[in-house]
Amino acid sequence: MFLVMIERLRKMIQKAKDEGRIQGITVGNDLFITHILSIDDVLLFIMGYVEEWQSYKDILDCFCARSGMEVSMEKWIYMSNNMQDSLIPLKHYFPLTFWASQ
């Protein structure tokens, strides 16, 4: 059952990417990664645009409402090697712990 639910999440993310609401991160020429799904973890790759964060939040809210599952907010962390002040408003979307590499 869990795999069926995660497949639904994958489809929701793919649809948002196809519609241009999320981009993911560039890993090569015209190759983007938006997410990695494992047994009990979801990694989301986001360029850092507030609109993209909002799209992911909308997807997760919808997924949780439909599946009855919950996001473990204690595990959320934002990592960046180039944190910008403009990303601080993201705390309004997710209760994130911010970490930036030096």
PyMOL commands that set and color helices and strands:
alter all, ss='L'
color gray80, all
select helices_A, chain A and resi 2-18+50-67+73-75+85-92
alter helices_A, ss='H'
color red, helices_A
select strands_A, chain A and resi 25-28+31-33+35-37+42-44+77-80+97-100
alter strands_A, ss='S'
color yellow, strands_A
deselect
rebuild
show_as cartoon
